[in-house]
Amino acid sequence: MLNRRVTLEVAGIELAGQLYLPTGRPPYPTVCVCHGIPAKTRELGNGGYPLLAEKICRCGFAVLIFNFRGTGESGGNFDILSWTQDLEVAVDYLWSLPELNQSRLALLGFSAGAAVALYVAAQDRRISSVVACASPAEFSFFTEADNSQSLIDHFRDLGIIRDKGFPPSIPEWLRGFRAVSPIQHVAKIAPRPILFLHGSKDDVVAVSHAHRLYAKAKEPKRLAIIEEVGHRLRLSDEAVAIAIDWLKSHWEIDPEIGNSL
């Protein structure tokens, strides 16, 4: 496979990413991976997402991974509503590449990144399918005003809120979590298919969130609960295999030539 470093720009902020291209004949079906909120400083630098991208790429997909603003090597400060703008810029970039199949562009999101993926897919018809792993249905804890300063302090400690004067408006920053909550948007994605994946032992986002999102979504849809697995589904071989097989089943990937039939 080929691996290209990618730099995206949105509102003067540079986002760092990597594009993985499989061997075989283009155009390639494409997966854009959307990470979640880091659980600890430098979590995104531990090799997990590149390893995931390589695994997906070996199955015949082009894969883009990138750091949302405020995380990894990207600039800026964490803001969930602005993450939706970052993802739109990533989709614009993928849409412009001649070696990629524009009709086969999936979003694979994890936790808050899954919520962002569902939000963007509801607005952007260029997205052909979504895999939402451990997605919250809503960010109820994040929208409570009493928690605002502790949240900001927590994210500052993680290094994803970096500037002293950020956010300039705490109420507006909090409203972003309400705006992105996917329970409000997931029904708009149909008739494009959605796969909801969730671990039965998830102690960060309760499995009830997956059931709520599945009930709200319209067909075609699938819900898979991975038994005895926690929040970090990208580290679960079973969850990743289900996601890849589901994408293959919708896109009819031929492993010998690496593109969709």
C-alpha positions, 0 to 999 in steps of 0.5 A, spaced: 500 500 500 501 507 499 501 512 504 501 519 503 502 525 509 496 530 508 495 537 510 488 540 510 486 547 512 480 549 515 479 557 517 486 558 518 487 551 522 492 546 519 489 539 520 494 533 519 492 526 516 495 520 512 492 517 506 492 510 505 491 507 498 491 499 496 494 496 490 490 494 485 486 498 479 482 505 481 478 508 483 478 505 490 472 505 495 474 510 501 473 510 508 474 516 512 476 515 519 473 519 525 477 519 531 473 520 538 475 525 544 482 523 546 482 519 553 489 522 555 494 526 552 497 524 546 493 518 545 492 519 538 500 518 537 500 511 540 499 507 533 492 505 533 489 509 528 494 508 523 494 500 524 487 500 523 487 504 517 492 499 514 488 493 516 482 496 512 486 498 506 489 491 505 481 489 504 481 494 498 479 500 501 483 507 500 483 510 508 484 517 510 485 518 518 486 525 520 486 529 527 481 533 528 482 540 531 486 540 537 488 533 537 495 530 535 499 534 530 493 538 528 492 546 530 486 549 534 482 547 540 477 542 541 470 544 539 465 539 537 461 543 532 468 545 529 469 538 528 464 537 523 467 543 519 473 539 519 470 533 517 467 536 511 474 539 509 476 532 509 470 529 505 472 535 500 479 533 499 477 525 498 472 528 493 477 531 489 482 525 488 481 522 481 483 515 484 477 515 489 470 512 487 466 518 489 460 514 489 463 509 495 465 514 500 464 511 507 465 514 514 467 510 520 467 514 526 468 512 534 465 515 540 464 523 539 467 522 532 461 517 530 457 523 533 460 528 528 460 522 522 452 521 523 451 529 523 455 530 517 452 524 513 445 527 515 447 534 511 452 531 506 449 527 500 456 525 498 457 520 504 454 513 502 454 510 508 456 510 516 459 506 521 458 509 528 462 505 533 460 507 540 456 513 538 453 517 544 446 519 542 446 525 545 452 529 549 447 530 555 453 531 560 457 536 556 451 541 555 450 542 563 452 549 565 454 547 571 459 542 568 462 547 563 468 549 567 470 543 569 470 540 562 474 546 559 479 544 565 479 537 563 480 538 556 485 543 557 489 538 562 489 533 556 492 538 551 486 539 546 484 546 549 490 550 548 489 557 548 488 561 554 482 565 552 478 559 549 473 558 548 471 565 547 464 564 549 462 558 554 455 558 552 456 558 545 461 552 546 456 548 550 451 549 544 455 546 539 454 539 543 447 540 543 447 541 536 451 535 534 447 530 538 446 525 533 439 523 535 436 529 532 439 528 525 440 520 524 433 519 521 435 524 515 441 519 513 436 514 510 436 511 504 444 510 505 445 505 510 448 505 517 451 500 521 451 501 529 457 498 533 457 498 541 460 494 546 456 491 551 461 493 557 462 500 554 463 504 561 463 511 557 457 511 553 452 506 555 449 501 550 442 504 551 445 510 546 446 505 541 439 502 541 436 509 541 440 511 535 438 504 532 430 506 533 431 513 531 434 511 524 430 509 518 432 503 514 437 500 511 440 499 518 444 494 522 445 494 530 451 489 532 452 489 540 459 486 541 459 482 547 464 483 553 467 489 549 468 496 552 468 503 549 475 502 544 472 498 539 477 500 534 482 495 538 476 489 538 478 485 532 471 482 532 468 489 531 473 491 526 471 485 522 464 486 522 465 493 520 469 491 514 465 485 512 459 490 512 462 495 508 464 489 503 457 487 503 454 493 501 460 495 496 462 488 493 469 489 494 473 484 489 480 483 493 483 481 487 483 488 484 481 492 490 475 496 487 468 496 487 464 492 481 
